[in-house]
């Protein structure tokens, strides 16, 4: 697996903290199609 992505609503503080605790980085913050703010976090596998 090269990349793991997690998307969550901006109000979901527990998921944000868990993602950050796991070493994920915020890559996107914007409203979705329904105009609800969400965050997208990612972590990549750097085995070369």
N, CA, C and O atoms as a Tripos MOL2 file, in Angstrom:
@<TRIPOS>MOLECULE
protein
  192   191    48     0     0
PROTEIN
NO_CHARGES

@<TRIPOS>ATOM
      1 N           0.8530   -1.1700    0.0000 N.3       1 UNK1
      2 CA          0.0000    0.0000    0.0000 C.3       1 UNK1
      3 C           0.9010    1.2350    0.0000 C.2       1 UNK1
      4 O           1.8020    1.3550    0.8310 O.2       1 UNK1
      5 N           0.6570    2.1330   -0.9170 N.am      2 UNK2
      6 CA          1.4620    3.3420   -1.0280 C.3       2 UNK2
      7 C           0.9420    4.4960   -0.1860 C.2       2 UNK2
      8 O           1.7230    5.2700    0.3680 O.2       2 UNK2
      9 N          -0.3920    4.6100   -0.0920 N.am      3 UNK3
     10 CA         -0.9660    5.7690    0.5740 C.3       3 UNK3
     11 C          -2.2690    5.3750    1.2620 C.2       3 UNK3
     12 O          -3.0670    4.6110    0.7200 O.2       3 UNK3
     13 N          -2.4700    5.9090    2.4670 N.am      4 UNK4
     14 CA         -3.7140    5.7160    3.2000 C.3       4 UNK4
     15 C          -4.3530    7.0870    3.3750 C.2       4 UNK4
     16 O          -3.6990    8.0270    3.8260 O.2       4 UNK4
     17 N          -5.6280    7.2030    3.0210 N.am      5 UNK5
     18 CA         -6.3500    8.4690    3.0940 C.3       5 UNK5
     19 C          -7.5290    8.3410    4.0500 C.2       5 UNK5
     20 O          -8.2410    7.3370    4.0410 O.2       5 UNK5
     21 N          -7.7250    9.3630    4.8710 N.am      6 UNK6
     22 CA         -8.8650    9.4100    5.7940 C.3       6 UNK6
     23 C          -9.5890   10.7390    5.5910 C.2       6 UNK6
     24 O          -8.9720   11.8040    5.5850 O.2       6 UNK6
     25 N         -10.9100   10.6550    5.4230 N.am      7 UNK7
     26 CA        -11.7190   11.8690    5.2930 C.3       7 UNK7
     27 C         -12.6870   11.9210    6.4630 C.2       7 UNK7
     28 O         -13.2530   10.9050    6.8640 O.2       7 UNK7
     29 N         -12.8680   13.1210    7.0030 N.am      8 UNK8
     30 CA        -13.7780   13.2760    8.1330 C.3       8 UNK8
     31 C         -14.3620   14.6800    8.1470 C.2       8 UNK8
     32 O         -13.7860   15.6140    7.5890 O.2       8 UNK8
     33 N         -15.5050   14.8130    8.7920 N.am      9 UNK9
     34 CA        -16.1010   16.1340    8.9710 C.3       9 UNK9
     35 C         -15.2130   16.9540    9.9000 C.2       9 UNK9
     36 O         -14.5970   16.4170   10.8200 O.2       9 UNK9
     37 N         -15.1530   18.2370    9.6530 N.am     10 UNK10
     38 CA        -14.3250   19.1500   10.4420 C.3      10 UNK10
     39 C         -14.7070   19.1100   11.9260 C.2      10 UNK10
     40 O         -13.8600   19.3280   12.7920 O.2      10 UNK10
     41 N         -15.9630   18.8340   12.2110 N.am     11 UNK11
     42 CA        -16.4330   18.8010   13.6040 C.3      11 UNK11
     43 C         -16.0520   17.5090   14.3270 C.2      11 UNK11
     44 O         -16.2270   17.4210   15.5430 O.2      11 UNK11
     45 N         -15.5380   16.5120   13.6170 N.am     12 UNK12
     46 CA        -15.2170   15.2170   14.2190 C.3      12 UNK12
     47 C         -13.8120   15.2700   14.8370 C.2      12 UNK12
     48 O         -12.8480   14.7570   14.2680 O.2      12 UNK12
     49 N         -13.7250   15.8920   15.9940 N.am     13 UNK13
     50 CA        -12.4470   16.1500   16.6540 C.3      13 UNK13
     51 C         -11.7090   14.8530   16.9960 C.2      13 UNK13
     52 O         -10.4860   14.7960   16.8690 O.2      13 UNK13
     53 N         -12.4270   13.8150   17.4250 N.am     14 UNK14
     54 CA        -11.7790   12.5540   17.7900 C.3      14 UNK14
     55 C         -11.0610   11.9370   16.5880 C.2      14 UNK14
     56 O          -9.9430   11.4430   16.7360 O.2      14 UNK14
     57 N         -11.6700   11.9540   15.4150 N.am     15 UNK15
     58 CA        -11.0370   11.3950   14.2210 C.3      15 UNK15
     59 C          -9.8320   12.2200   13.7920 C.2      15 UNK15
     60 O          -8.8380   11.6700   13.3170 O.2      15 UNK15
     61 N          -9.9150   13.5250   13.9550 N.am     16 UNK16
     62 CA         -8.7860   14.3970   13.6260 C.3      16 UNK16
     63 C          -7.6050   14.0750   14.5410 C.2      16 UNK16
     64 O          -6.4770   13.9220   14.0710 O.2      16 UNK16
     65 N          -7.8630   13.9730   15.8420 N.am     17 UNK17
     66 CA         -6.7880   13.6650   16.7900 C.3      17 UNK17
     67 C          -6.1830   12.2930   16.5220 C.2      17 UNK17
     68 O          -4.9640   12.1360   16.5940 O.2      17 UNK17
     69 N          -7.0050   11.3050   16.2160 N.am     18 UNK18
     70 CA         -6.5110    9.9630   15.9210 C.3      18 UNK18
     71 C          -5.6440    9.9660   14.6660 C.2      18 UNK18
     72 O          -4.5800    9.3470   14.6450 O.2      18 UNK18
     73 N          -6.0890   10.6530   13.6310 N.am     19 UNK19
     74 CA         -5.3120   10.7320   12.3900 C.3      19 UNK19
     75 C          -3.9480   11.3660   12.6380 C.2      19 UNK19
     76 O          -2.9340   10.8780   12.1410 O.2      19 UNK19
     77 N          -3.9240   12.4440   13.4010 N.am     20 UNK20
     78 CA         -2.6630   13.1160   13.7010 C.3      20 UNK20
     79 C          -1.7740   12.2430   14.5840 C.2      20 UNK20
     80 O          -0.5570   12.2200   14.4030 O.2      20 UNK20
     81 N          -2.3670   11.5270   15.5340 N.am     21 UNK21
     82 CA         -1.6160   10.6260   16.4090 C.3      21 UNK21
     83 C          -0.9510    9.5050   15.6020 C.2      21 UNK21
     84 O           0.1350    9.0430   15.9510 O.2      21 UNK21
     85 N          -1.6020    9.0760   14.5340 N.am     22 UNK22
     86 CA         -1.0720    8.0100   13.6720 C.3      22 UNK22
     87 C          -0.0470    8.5270   12.6660 C.2      22 UNK22
     88 O           0.4690    7.7500   11.8630 O.2      22 UNK22
     89 N           0.2540    9.8190   12.6970 N.am     23 UNK23
     90 CA          1.2710   10.3790   11.8220 C.3      23 UNK23
     91 C           0.7360   10.8840   10.4910 C.2      23 UNK23
     92 O           1.5150   11.2040    9.5930 O.2      23 UNK23
     93 N          -0.5760   10.9610   10.3520 N.am     24 UNK24
     94 CA         -1.1710   11.4470    9.1060 C.3      24 UNK24
     95 C          -1.0500   12.9700    9.0420 C.2      24 UNK24
     96 O          -1.0320   13.6490   10.0690 O.2      24 UNK24
     97 N          -0.9710   13.4790    7.8410 N.am     25 UNK25
     98 CA         -0.8570   14.9280    7.6170 C.3      25 UNK25
     99 C          -2.0980   15.4410    6.8920 C.2      25 UNK25
    100 O          -2.6360   14.7680    6.0130 O.2      25 UNK25
    101 N          -2.5470   16.6340    7.2670 N.am     26 UNK26
    102 CA         -3.6840   17.2800    6.6170 C.3      26 UNK26
    103 C          -3.2910   17.6720    5.1960 C.2      26 UNK26
    104 O          -2.3050   18.3810    4.9940 O.2      26 UNK26
    105 N          -4.0610   17.2090    4.2140 N.am     27 UNK27
    106 CA         -3.7470   17.5220    2.8200 C.3      27 UNK27
    107 C          -4.8450   18.3350    2.1380 C.2      27 UNK27
    108 O          -4.6130   18.9320    1.0870 O.2      27 UNK27
    109 N          -6.0410   18.3600    2.7330 N.am     28 UNK28
    110 CA         -7.1250   19.1150    2.1080 C.3      28 UNK28
    111 C          -8.1330   19.5310    3.1810 C.2      28 UNK28
    112 O          -8.4430   18.7610    4.0900 O.2      28 UNK28
    113 N          -8.6290   20.7410    3.0610 N.am     29 UNK29
    114 CA         -9.6560   21.2600    3.9600 C.3      29 UNK29
    115 C         -10.5800   22.1430    3.1390 C.2      29 UNK29
    116 O         -10.2080   23.2520    2.7560 O.2      29 UNK29
    117 N         -11.7800   21.6540    2.8680 N.am     30 UNK30
    118 CA        -12.7220   22.4220    2.0520 C.3      30 UNK30
    119 C         -14.1220   21.8650    2.2180 C.2      30 UNK30
    120 O         -14.2890   20.7690    2.7520 O.2      30 UNK30
    121 N         -15.1270   22.5960    1.7720 N.am     31 UNK31
    122 CA        -16.4920   22.0710    1.8190 C.3      31 UNK31
    123 C         -16.6860   20.9940    0.7510 C.2      31 UNK31
    124 O         -16.0780   21.0480   -0.3180 O.2      31 UNK31
    125 N         -17.5460   20.0140    1.0570 N.am     32 UNK32
    126 CA        -17.8650   18.9830    0.0690 C.3      32 UNK32
    127 C         -19.0400   19.4330   -0.7950 C.2      32 UNK32
    128 O         -19.4160   20.6050   -0.7830 O.2      32 UNK32
    129 N         -19.6110   18.5010   -1.5380 N.am     33 UNK33
    130 CA        -20.7170   18.8410   -2.4590 C.3      33 UNK33
    131 C         -21.9280   19.4420   -1.7350 C.2      33 UNK33
    132 O         -22.6660   20.2480   -2.3000 O.2      33 UNK33
    133 N         -22.1160   19.0320   -0.4690 N.am     34 UNK34
    134 CA        -23.2580   19.5180    0.3130 C.3      34 UNK34
    135 C         -22.9230   20.7590    1.1260 C.2      34 UNK34
    136 O         -23.6980   21.1650    1.9910 O.2      34 UNK34
    137 N         -21.7600   21.3670    0.8490 N.am     35 UNK35
    138 CA        -21.3120   22.5780    1.5240 C.3      35 UNK35
    139 C         -21.0290   22.3490    3.0150 C.2      35 UNK35
    140 O         -21.2060   23.2490    3.8360 O.2      35 UNK35
    141 N         -20.5830   21.1160    3.3520 N.am     36 UNK36
    142 CA        -20.1970   20.7890    4.7220 C.3      36 UNK36
    143 C         -18.6760   20.6880    4.7550 C.2      36 UNK36
    144 O         -18.0860   19.9900    3.9310 O.2      36 UNK36
    145 N         -18.0360   21.3780    5.6980 N.am     37 UNK37
    146 CA        -16.5740   21.3700    5.7830 C.3      37 UNK37
    147 C         -16.0570   19.9900    6.1650 C.2      37 UNK37
    148 O         -16.6080   19.3360    7.0500 O.2      37 UNK37
    149 N         -14.9900   19.5490    5.4910 N.am     38 UNK38
    150 CA        -14.3500   18.2850    5.8140 C.3      38 UNK38
    151 C         -12.8390   18.4300    5.7150 C.2      38 UNK38
    152 O         -12.3240   19.3590    5.0930 O.2      38 UNK38
    153 N         -12.1420   17.4870    6.3440 N.am     39 UNK39
    154 CA        -10.6910   17.3990    6.2740 C.3      39 UNK39
    155 C         -10.3230   16.0970    5.5880 C.2      39 UNK39
    156 O         -11.0490   15.1060    5.6620 O.2      39 UNK39
    157 N          -9.1820   16.1220    4.9210 N.am     40 UNK40
    158 CA         -8.6380   14.9070    4.3250 C.3      40 UNK40
    159 C          -7.1930   14.7770    4.7870 C.2      40 UNK40
    160 O          -6.3760   15.6710    4.5670 O.2      40 UNK40
    161 N          -6.8870   13.6520    5.4320 N.am     41 UNK41
    162 CA         -5.5510   13.3710    5.9260 C.3      41 UNK41
    163 C          -4.9570   12.2200    5.1330 C.2      41 UNK41
    164 O          -5.6840   11.3530    4.6480 O.2      41 UNK41
    165 N          -3.6270   12.2100    4.9990 N.am     42 UNK42
    166 CA         -2.9450   11.1230    4.2950 C.3      42 UNK42
    167 C          -1.6520   10.7570    4.9930 C.2      42 UNK42
    168 O          -1.0290   11.5680    5.6790 O.2      42 UNK42
    169 N          -1.2730    9.5020    4.7930 N.am     43 UNK43
    170 CA          0.0460    9.0300    5.2040 C.3      43 UNK43
    171 C           0.5420    8.1490    4.0610 C.2      43 UNK43
    172 O          -0.2220    7.3850    3.4710 O.2      43 UNK43
    173 N           1.8270    8.2690    3.7600 N.am     44 UNK44
    174 CA          2.3830    7.4920    2.6580 C.3      44 UNK44
    175 C           3.4170    6.4990    3.1770 C.2      44 UNK44
    176 O           4.0580    6.7230    4.2040 O.2      44 UNK44
    177 N           3.5610    5.4080    2.4490 N.am     45 UNK45
    178 CA          4.5370    4.3760    2.7500 C.3      45 UNK45
    179 C           5.7920    4.6990    1.9650 C.2      45 UNK45
    180 O           5.7890    4.6330    0.7360 O.2      45 UNK45
    181 N           6.8600    5.0460    2.6560 N.am     46 UNK46
    182 CA          8.0790    5.4750    1.9660 C.3      46 UNK46
    183 C           9.1230    4.3720    1.9800 C.2      46 UNK46
    184 O          10.2000    4.5390    2.5530 O.2      46 UNK46
    185 N           8.8100    3.2510    1.3530 N.am     47 UNK47
    186 CA          9.7850    2.1640    1.2350 C.3      47 UNK47
    187 C          10.3570    2.1900   -0.1610 C.2      47 UNK47
    188 O           9.6590    1.9050   -1.1350 O.2      47 UNK47
    189 N          11.6120    2.5270   -0.2580 N.am     48 UNK48
    190 CA         12.2750    2.6120   -1.5660 C.3      48 UNK48
    191 C          13.5560    1.8230   -1.5480 C.2      48 UNK48
    192 O          14.2620    1.7690   -2.5550 O.2      48 UNK48
@<TRIPOS>BOND
     1     1     2 1
     2     2     3 1
     3     3     4 2
     4     3     5 am
     5     5     6 1
     6     6     7 1
     7     7     8 2
     8     7     9 am
     9     9    10 1
    10    10    11 1
    11    11    12 2
    12    11    13 am
    13    13    14 1
    14    14    15 1
    15    15    16 2
    16    15    17 am
    17    17    18 1
    18    18    19 1
    19    19    20 2
    20    19    21 am
    21    21    22 1
    22    22    23 1
    23    23    24 2
    24    23    25 am
    25    25    26 1
    26    26    27 1
    27    27    28 2
    28    27    29 am
    29    29    30 1
    30    30    31 1
    31    31    32 2
    32    31    33 am
    33    33    34 1
    34    34    35 1
    35    35    36 2
    36    35    37 am
    37    37    38 1
    38    38    39 1
    39    39    40 2
    40    39    41 am
    41    41    42 1
    42    42    43 1
    43    43    44 2
    44    43    45 am
    45    45    46 1
    46    46    47 1
    47    47    48 2
    48    47    49 am
    49    49    50 1
    50    50    51 1
    51    51    52 2
    52    51    53 am
    53    53    54 1
    54    54    55 1
    55    55    56 2
    56    55    57 am
    57    57    58 1
    58    58    59 1
    59    59    60 2
    60    59    61 am
    61    61    62 1
    62    62    63 1
    63    63    64 2
    64    63    65 am
    65    65    66 1
    66    66    67 1
    67    67    68 2
    68    67    69 am
    69    69    70 1
    70    70    71 1
    71    71    72 2
    72    71    73 am
    73    73    74 1
    74    74    75 1
    75    75    76 2
    76    75    77 am
    77    77    78 1
    78    78    79 1
    79    79    80 2
    80    79    81 am
    81    81    82 1
    82    82    83 1
    83    83    84 2
    84    83    85 am
    85    85    86 1
    86    86    87 1
    87    87    88 2
    88    87    89 am
    89    89    90 1
    90    90    91 1
    91    91    92 2
    92    91    93 am
    93    93    94 1
    94    94    95 1
    95    95    96 2
    96    95    97 am
    97    97    98 1
    98    98    99 1
    99    99   100 2
   100    99   101 am
   101   101   102 1
   102   102   103 1
   103   103   104 2
   104   103   105 am
   105   105   106 1
   106   106   107 1
   107   107   108 2
   108   107   109 am
   109   109   110 1
   110   110   111 1
   111   111   112 2
   112   111   113 am
   113   113   114 1
   114   114   115 1
   115   115   116 2
   116   115   117 am
   117   117   118 1
   118   118   119 1
   119   119   120 2
   120   119   121 am
   121   121   122 1
   122   122   123 1
   123   123   124 2
   124   123   125 am
   125   125   126 1
   126   126   127 1
   127   127   128 2
   128   127   129 am
   129   129   130 1
   130   130   131 1
   131   131   132 2
   132   131   133 am
   133   133   134 1
   134   134   135 1
   135   135   136 2
   136   135   137 am
   137   137   138 1
   138   138   139 1
   139   139   140 2
   140   139   141 am
   141   141   142 1
   142   142   143 1
   143   143   144 2
   144   143   145 am
   145   145   146 1
   146   146   147 1
   147   147   148 2
   148   147   149 am
   149   149   150 1
   150   150   151 1
   151   151   152 2
   152   151   153 am
   153   153   154 1
   154   154   155 1
   155   155   156 2
   156   155   157 am
   157   157   158 1
   158   158   159 1
   159   159   160 2
   160   159   161 am
   161   161   162 1
   162   162   163 1
   163   163   164 2
   164   163   165 am
   165   165   166 1
   166   166   167 1
   167   167   168 2
   168   167   169 am
   169   169   170 1
   170   170   171 1
   171   171   172 2
   172   171   173 am
   173   173   174 1
   174   174   175 1
   175   175   176 2
   176   175   177 am
   177   177   178 1
   178   178   179 1
   179   179   180 2
   180   179   181 am
   181   181   182 1
   182   182   183 1
   183   183   184 2
   184   183   185 am
   185   185   186 1
   186   186   187 1
   187   187   188 2
   188   187   189 am
   189   189   190 1
   190   190   191 1
   191   191   192 2
@<TRIPOS>SUBSTRUCTURE
     1 UNK1         2 RESIDUE 1 A UNK
     2 UNK2         6 RESIDUE 1 A UNK
     3 UNK3        10 RESIDUE 1 A UNK
     4 UNK4        14 RESIDUE 1 A UNK
     5 UNK5        18 RESIDUE 1 A UNK
     6 UNK6        22 RESIDUE 1 A UNK
     7 UNK7        26 RESIDUE 1 A UNK
     8 UNK8        30 RESIDUE 1 A UNK
     9 UNK9        34 RESIDUE 1 A UNK
    10 UNK10       38 RESIDUE 1 A UNK
    11 UNK11       42 RESIDUE 1 A UNK
    12 UNK12       46 RESIDUE 1 A UNK
    13 UNK13       50 RESIDUE 1 A UNK
    14 UNK14       54 RESIDUE 1 A UNK
    15 UNK15       58 RESIDUE 1 A UNK
    16 UNK16       62 RESIDUE 1 A UNK
    17 UNK17       66 RESIDUE 1 A UNK
    18 UNK18       70 RESIDUE 1 A UNK
    19 UNK19       74 RESIDUE 1 A UNK
    20 UNK20       78 RESIDUE 1 A UNK
    21 UNK21       82 RESIDUE 1 A UNK
    22 UNK22       86 RESIDUE 1 A UNK
    23 UNK23       90 RESIDUE 1 A UNK
    24 UNK24       94 RESIDUE 1 A UNK
    25 UNK25       98 RESIDUE 1 A UNK
    26 UNK26      102 RESIDUE 1 A UNK
    27 UNK27      106 RESIDUE 1 A UNK
    28 UNK28      110 RESIDUE 1 A UNK
    29 UNK29      114 RESIDUE 1 A UNK
    30 UNK30      118 RESIDUE 1 A UNK
    31 UNK31      122 RESIDUE 1 A UNK
    32 UNK32      126 RESIDUE 1 A UNK
    33 UNK33      130 RESIDUE 1 A UNK
    34 UNK34      134 RESIDUE 1 A UNK
    35 UNK35      138 RESIDUE 1 A UNK
    36 UNK36      142 RESIDUE 1 A UNK
    37 UNK37      146 RESIDUE 1 A UNK
    38 UNK38      150 RESIDUE 1 A UNK
    39 UNK39      154 RESIDUE 1 A UNK
    40 UNK40      158 RESIDUE 1 A UNK
    41 UNK41      162 RESIDUE 1 A UNK
    42 UNK42      166 RESIDUE 1 A UNK
    43 UNK43      170 RESIDUE 1 A UNK
    44 UNK44      174 RESIDUE 1 A UNK
    45 UNK45      178 RESIDUE 1 A UNK
    46 UNK46      182 RESIDUE 1 A UNK
    47 UNK47      186 RESIDUE 1 A UNK
    48 UNK48      190 RESIDUE 1 A UNK
